[in-house]
Amino acid sequence: MSIEILTFIILTIIGLTSAILLIIQKNPVYSALLLITHFLALAGFYLLLNAQFLAVLQILVYAGAIMVLFVFVIMLLNLQNEEALKDPFNLRKIIASILGLVLFSQFGIFYFLKAKYELDIKPSPNSIEAGSVKKISEALFTTYLIPFEVTSFLLLVGIIASIVLAKRKFE
């Protein structure tokens, strides 16, 4: 077993465990910390795919900035633990469980069909360099220039609005 496969298995266990515990957890602060753990596992997958830039962005943007925002909002709202549901076997849970089993069974069927018929699935040559800084910057500043600028403007508006709201609160 190679180190890449072992790392993939460890990251998968960490990612799935943190995602399941994230859903089950009743304390919102613990849920936010579990989401950070899941984002870090996802950054590990990016590193395995040789997309170091995306891994660093994943850690800085999601695990760093956005999760700090989530934790501050949770702490400012002073959310309490939700009461346990009265009916543990409601219709939504049953339907979600059935759909989840169908999804995972489809993954299993695909895996066994791939093994049985020896499907040769190879990444395209373009996807190998997809996570590189050069490809991302070319896409951002050529094809996606207008959406990139609109997004930066919306972020600027959000920053200014939060400053105005915070200033009104403290006056």
RANORBEL-V735624 format. One record per residue. RES is the residue in one small letter. PSI is psi in degrees with one decimal (999 if undefined). Layout:
res=RES psi=PSI
res=RES psi=PSI
//
This chain:
res=m psi=126.7
res=s psi=165.3
res=i psi=-31.2
res=e psi=-42.6
res=i psi=-41.7
res=l psi=-42.7
res=t psi=-40.8
res=f psi=-43.7
res=i psi=-43.7
res=i psi=-45.2
res=l psi=-36.0
res=t psi=-44.5
res=i psi=-44.6
res=i psi=-45.5
res=g psi=-46.3
res=l psi=-42.1
res=t psi=-45.6
res=s psi=-34.5
res=a psi=-42.2
res=i psi=-44.9
res=l psi=-31.3
res=l psi=-41.3
res=i psi=-38.1
res=i psi=-32.8
res=q psi=136.1
res=k psi=-25.2
res=n psi=121.3
res=p psi=-29.6
res=v psi=-42.4
res=y psi=-36.5
res=s psi=-41.0
res=a psi=-39.8
res=l psi=-36.9
res=l psi=-33.4
res=l psi=-36.7
res=i psi=-42.3
res=t psi=-41.1
res=h psi=-40.9
res=f psi=-37.0
res=l psi=-38.3
res=a psi=-39.1
res=l psi=-38.1
res=a psi=-34.7
res=g psi=-37.9
res=f psi=-39.5
res=y psi=-38.6
res=l psi=-38.0
res=l psi=-29.8
res=l psi=7.8
res=n psi=35.3
res=a psi=72.9
res=q psi=-37.2
res=f psi=-43.9
res=l psi=-35.2
res=a psi=-43.9
res=v psi=-42.0
res=l psi=-40.1
res=q psi=-44.2
res=i psi=-46.2
res=l psi=-47.3
res=v psi=-53.8
res=y psi=-57.7
res=a psi=-25.9
res=g psi=-79.6
res=a psi=-51.7
res=i psi=-39.2
res=m psi=-32.2
res=v psi=-41.3
res=l psi=-45.4
res=f psi=-45.5
res=v psi=-40.8
res=f psi=-42.7
res=v psi=-43.4
res=i psi=-43.1
res=m psi=-35.7
res=l psi=-36.3
res=l psi=-16.5
res=n psi=54.1
res=l psi=138.3
res=q psi=167.2
res=n psi=138.2
res=e psi=148.3
res=e psi=151.6
res=a psi=143.5
res=l psi=143.2
res=k psi=-43.5
res=d psi=105.1
res=p psi=-16.0
res=f psi=56.8
res=n psi=168.4
res=l psi=-37.5
res=r psi=-41.5
res=k psi=-38.5
res=i psi=-45.7
res=i psi=-42.8
res=a psi=-38.7
res=s psi=-42.4
res=i psi=-44.6
res=l psi=-37.9
res=g psi=-41.8
res=l psi=-39.9
res=v psi=-42.9
res=l psi=-48.5
res=f psi=-32.2
res=s psi=-34.7
res=q psi=-38.9
res=f psi=-43.3
res=g psi=-42.2
res=i psi=-43.8
res=f psi=-40.7
res=y psi=-45.5
res=f psi=-34.3
res=l psi=-39.1
res=k psi=-41.8
res=a psi=-37.4
res=k psi=-46.0
res=y psi=3.2
res=e psi=54.9
res=l psi=131.4
res=d psi=92.8
res=i psi=114.2
res=k psi=145.6
res=p psi=151.1
res=s psi=156.6
res=p psi=-29.5
res=n psi=-29.7
res=s psi=-17.9
res=i psi=-37.5
res=e psi=11.3
res=a psi=-30.7
res=g psi=6.2
res=s psi=155.3
res=v psi=-39.2
res=k psi=-47.0
res=k psi=-40.4
res=i psi=-43.8
res=s psi=-36.7
res=e psi=-42.6
res=a psi=-42.6
res=l psi=-37.4
res=f psi=7.1
res=t psi=-73.6
res=t psi=-42.8
res=y psi=33.6
res=l psi=-46.7
res=i psi=-48.2
res=p psi=-33.6
res=f psi=-44.6
res=e psi=-38.8
res=v psi=-41.7
res=t psi=-42.2
res=s psi=-36.3
res=f psi=-42.7
res=l psi=-38.5
res=l psi=-39.3
res=l psi=-42.8
res=v psi=-41.5
res=g psi=-40.4
res=i psi=-45.3
res=i psi=-41.5
res=a psi=-40.6
res=s psi=-35.4
res=i psi=-43.1
res=v psi=-44.4
res=l psi=-40.3
res=a psi=-35.4
res=k psi=-40.4
res=r psi=-37.0
res=k psi=-36.0
res=f psi=-1.8
res=e psi=999
//
